[in-house]
């Protein structure tokens, strides 16, 4: 007989007031560690949006279910009549990079809470990051080993050129 890997009792639910206090502490931690102003701004922005969304949806605490629903809202909030974040002007889909950044900020935040001893386990543990898909490579002979997207840097330019010229030598091309 198999047992569940996670039970509802092991989920770390955090009340909204505690969540606000933890967010302030995490931002202060980033300030004294001298993280970049842009990093701190993004962290503050994403977590304030999480608190706004939790309150708007009527949740009293934040756990794995709520985080999964929040990330879904970030992806699909533009489809609601009120628009994303209650702003009717925000009716376009966010880029996949935004969803990835939200997931990363939340994962880092909850890992901080675990490392500080505020919660026993991160509610992000069961949440997989977004699926981006396979890397597409250029069909151009000179750049055929280079990823097409600037976000998909699996092969550096130097490594790609080495692969290209070594394949030309092996295949007898000039």
N, C-alpha and C positions, 0 to 999 in steps of 0.2 A: 504494500500500500504506500502510495506517495503522500508526502506531507507538503503543505504549502511552504514556499520559501519565505514569504512575507505574510504576516497576518495583519489584520486591521489594528491590533493592539501595538504593533511595533512601529506604526506610522507616527512620525513626529509632527503632531499638530501644534501650531503656534498661534496663540491668540493675536488679534489685530494690534492691540496696544503693545504687547510684547514685541511684535514684529516691527512696529515703528521704532521702538527703543533699540532693538538689535540693528536696524538699518542705520540709525544715527551712529551707533558704536562702530559699525563696519566702515562707514564713511570716515569717521575720525581716525580709525586705524589706518586707512589709506592715506589720509592727510599727513599723519606723523611719519608714515613710511615714505612720504614724498612721491606718491604715484602722480602721474601726469594729470593736469587739470581736466583734460578730455576724458580720461578713464574714470575719474571721480564723477564728472558730469553725467556720463553714460550710466554708471552704476546707480547714481541717485535718480536719474530719469526712469530707468527700467523698474526699479524697486518702488518708486512712488506710483508708477502706473499699476504695479501689482496691488498695492494697497488700495488705490482708487477702484480697481476692478473688483477686488474682494468686497469692498463696501457697497459698490453699485449692484453687485449680484446678491448681496445679503448674507454673505458668509461671515461667520464669527471667528473662524480660525483658518489657518493655512496648512495644508498637508499635501500629499502626493496627488490626490484627486484634484484639488483646487489648482495646483501648479500646472497639471496636465491641461485642465480646462482653460487656464490663463494663456498658455502657449498656443492653444487652439484659437483662442480669441485674438491673439496677436496676428495669427495667420489669416483669420476669417472675419475679423471685426468690421471690415469694410462692407460686408454684406448686410449688416443690420441696418434698419431704417434710421437709427440715430447716428450712424457712422461710427468709426472707431473713436474710442475715448469720449463718446457722447457729442462729437463734433460732426455735424452733417456734411461738412466740407471734406472730411477724410473718407472718401469712398473708393480709393484705389488700394490695390493689394500691396503689402509691403514686400520688399525683396527678400529672398531666402537668406541673405546675409543678416538682415535684421532679426529674423527668427533665431538664427544661429547665435547672434550676439546676446539676445535675451536669454537663451538657454545657458550660454556660458556664464553670464553674469549671475544668474540664479544658482547655478551649480557652485560657483566660487563663493557666493554668499553663504549658502547652506553648509559648505565645507568649512568655512570660517566658524560658523556657529558650533559645528561638531568639535573642531579643534580647540575652541574656547571652553567647551564643556557645557554649553547652553542646551544642547539637545543631544540625545544618544546616537541617533542615526539621521542622515540627511534624507529628507523626503525626495530628493532628486535621484537617489540611488536606483530606483526602478525606472527612471525615465531615460530612454535612449535619445541621443541627439537626432536631429532631422536628417533624413536621407537626401544626399546631394546627387547621387548617381555616378556612373562611371565617367572617367576623364576621357574627353575626346581629344584626339591629336590632329594637328594640321595635316592636310594632304599634300602640301607643297614639298617637293623633294628636299629643299634646303632646310625646311623647318619641320619635317615630318615627325621629329621626336619632341617637339615643343608643345606643351599643352596649349589649347586654343584660348582658354580663359586666363586672365591675369590673376584670378584667385586660385587657380589650380597649378601651383608651382611644384609639381612632383619632380621635374627634371630641370636642373639649372641650365642657363644658357650655355655655359662652358661644357657641362656634361653632354648636352644635346649636340653641340658641335662636334665633340669627340666621337659620339656615337655615329653621327652622320658621316664624318670623314673616314672612320674605321670601316663602316659598311661600304663606302665607295671603294676603298682600297681592296676589301675582300671580294666585292662583286666586280671589280675591274672598271668602275665608272670614273670619269674625270670630273 
